Amino acid sequence: MNNKSAEAVSGGKKKHHPIRTFFIVLISLVILLLFVVAAWTPLKCEAGTYVVETNLCTANLMLVHKIRLPKTRTLLEVHLGCGGMFFLFPTYTYATGYSPQSYLWVYPEATAGFAVQVYFTRHLGIDISLDASYPFFIEVIFPVAQLTAGLECHF
C-alpha cells in the first residue's frame, strides 16, 4: 500500500505515530528544570537596649515547572526546592557600645513558590515571584515570605 492509498483509507488524513505523539505532548506539558536561586537582604532591628544588623542570604536548588499560556507571552511557574539560609555575621551593638564577636549562622531550609513571567520581546520580560522559605534547626522557627520582581533577559 503506498502513501496515497493509505491517506484514502484513513479519510485523507495522515496518521501520527502514537509513541512519538505521546513523547511530544509529554515534553511540552511537563518541562522540569533545575535552577539555582540566590537572594540577599540586609536586615536591621533596633530594640530598646541593642541594635542587631545582619545580612540574610538564601541559596536554593529549585525544581521548576513552567506552563505557557496559549497564544500569549505569559508563563506561569511553580517551584519547589531546598538549600540554605545564612545570617552573615550578625552584629549586636548594645547601648553601652559593647559588641560581642559575630559568627556565621547557617540553617537548612525548604522553599516553595510561584511566579508569573511576561515577555515583551522574545528575550526580554518581567518576572514577579512569591516564595515562602522555612528554615530548620533554628532556635525560633519562623517562615520567611519573599515577594520579588525582576527583569528577565535570555540569550
C-alpha positions as CSV (number, residue, x, y, z in Angstrom):
1,M,0.0,0.0,0.0
2,N,1.5,3.3,-1.0
3,N,1.1,6.7,0.8
4,K,-1.8,7.8,-1.5
5,S,-3.9,4.7,-0.8
6,A,-3.1,4.9,2.9
7,E,-4.4,8.5,3.0
8,A,-7.5,7.5,1.1
9,V,-8.3,4.6,3.6
10,S,-7.9,6.9,6.6
11,G,-10.1,9.6,5.2
12,G,-7.4,11.8,3.7
13,K,-5.7,12.4,7.0
14,K,-2.2,11.3,7.8
15,K,-1.9,9.2,10.9
16,H,0.6,10.1,13.5
17,H,2.8,7.6,15.3
18,P,1.3,7.2,18.8
19,I,4.6,6.9,20.7
20,R,6.1,9.9,19.0
21,T,2.9,12.0,19.7
22,F,2.9,10.8,23.3
23,F,6.5,12.0,23.9
24,I,6.0,15.3,22.2
25,V,2.9,16.0,24.3
26,L,4.7,14.8,27.4
27,I,7.7,17.1,26.8
28,S,5.5,20.1,26.0
29,L,3.3,19.6,29.1
30,V,5.9,18.7,31.7
31,I,9.0,20.9,31.5
32,L,11.0,20.3,34.6
33,L,14.2,22.4,35.0
34,L,16.7,22.8,37.8
35,F,17.7,26.3,38.8
36,V,20.0,27.7,41.5
37,V,18.4,30.7,43.1
38,A,20.1,33.0,45.5
39,A,18.8,36.1,47.3
40,W,20.4,38.7,49.6
41,T,18.6,41.0,52.1
42,P,20.2,43.4,54.6
43,L,18.4,43.4,57.9
44,K,18.5,45.8,60.8
45,C,16.4,45.7,64.0
46,E,16.5,48.3,66.7
47,A,15.3,47.1,70.1
48,G,15.4,49.2,73.3
49,T,18.9,48.5,74.5
50,Y,20.6,47.0,71.4
51,V,20.7,47.0,67.6
52,V,21.1,43.9,65.5
53,E,22.5,44.2,62.0
54,T,23.0,41.2,59.6
55,N,22.7,40.1,56.0
56,L,20.2,37.4,55.2
57,C,21.2,35.2,52.3
58,T,19.4,32.2,50.8
59,A,20.6,29.8,48.2
60,N,18.4,27.0,46.9
61,L,18.3,24.3,44.2
62,M,14.9,24.5,42.7
63,L,12.7,22.1,40.7
64,V,10.7,24.3,38.4
65,H,7.6,23.6,36.3
66,K,6.7,26.2,33.7
67,I,3.4,26.4,31.8
68,R,3.0,28.7,28.8
69,L,-0.5,30.2,28.4
70,P,-1.8,29.6,24.9
71,K,-1.4,32.5,22.4
72,T,0.3,34.8,24.9
73,R,3.8,35.6,26.0
74,T,3.0,34.7,29.6
75,L,4.4,31.8,31.6
76,L,3.2,30.5,34.9
77,E,5.8,28.9,37.1
78,V,5.6,26.7,40.2
79,H,8.9,25.9,42.0
80,L,10.0,23.8,45.0
81,G,13.4,23.4,46.4
82,C,15.8,23.2,49.3
83,G,19.0,24.9,50.3
84,G,20.4,27.0,53.0
85,M,19.6,30.2,54.8
86,F,22.6,32.2,56.0
87,F,22.8,35.1,58.5
88,L,26.2,36.6,57.6
89,F,27.9,37.7,60.8
90,P,25.0,39.2,62.8
91,T,26.3,42.1,64.9
92,Y,24.7,43.0,68.2
93,T,25.6,46.6,69.4
94,Y,24.4,47.4,72.9
95,A,23.7,50.9,74.3
96,T,26.9,50.8,76.2
97,G,28.9,50.3,73.0
98,Y,29.8,46.7,73.7
99,S,29.7,44.5,70.6
100,P,30.4,40.7,71.0
101,Q,32.2,38.6,68.4
102,S,29.9,37.6,65.5
103,Y,29.7,34.2,63.8
104,L,28.2,32.8,60.6
105,W,24.8,31.2,61.2
106,V,23.7,28.6,58.6
107,Y,20.4,26.8,58.6
108,P,18.9,24.3,56.1
109,E,15.6,25.4,54.5
110,A,12.8,24.3,52.2
111,T,11.3,26.8,49.7
112,A,8.2,26.8,47.6
113,G,6.5,29.4,45.5
114,F,5.1,30.5,42.2
115,A,5.9,33.1,39.6
116,V,4.4,34.9,36.6
117,Q,6.6,35.8,33.7
118,V,5.5,38.1,30.9
119,Y,7.8,38.6,27.9
120,F,7.8,41.8,25.9
121,T,10.1,40.5,23.2
122,R,11.4,37.0,22.5
123,H,14.2,37.5,25.0
124,L,13.1,40.3,27.4
125,G,10.4,40.3,30.1
126,I,9.5,40.7,33.7
127,D,9.2,38.2,36.5
128,I,7.0,38.5,39.6
129,S,7.5,35.8,42.2
130,L,6.2,34.9,45.6
131,D,8.2,32.4,47.7
132,A,7.9,31.0,51.2
133,S,11.0,29.6,52.9
134,Y,11.0,27.6,56.1
135,P,14.4,27.2,57.9
136,F,15.1,24.1,60.1
137,F,17.2,23.6,63.2
138,I,16.8,27.2,64.3
139,E,16.1,28.3,67.9
140,V,13.0,30.4,67.0
141,I,11.3,28.8,64.0
142,F,9.8,31.3,61.5
143,P,8.8,31.2,57.9
144,V,10.2,33.9,55.5
145,A,8.0,35.2,52.7
146,Q,9.7,36.9,49.7
147,L,8.0,38.9,47.0
148,T,10.3,39.7,44.2
149,A,10.1,41.4,40.8
150,G,12.8,41.3,38.3
151,L,13.8,41.8,34.7
152,E,14.3,38.6,32.6
153,C,16.8,38.5,29.8
154,H,17.5,35.3,27.9
155,F,20.2,34.9,25.2
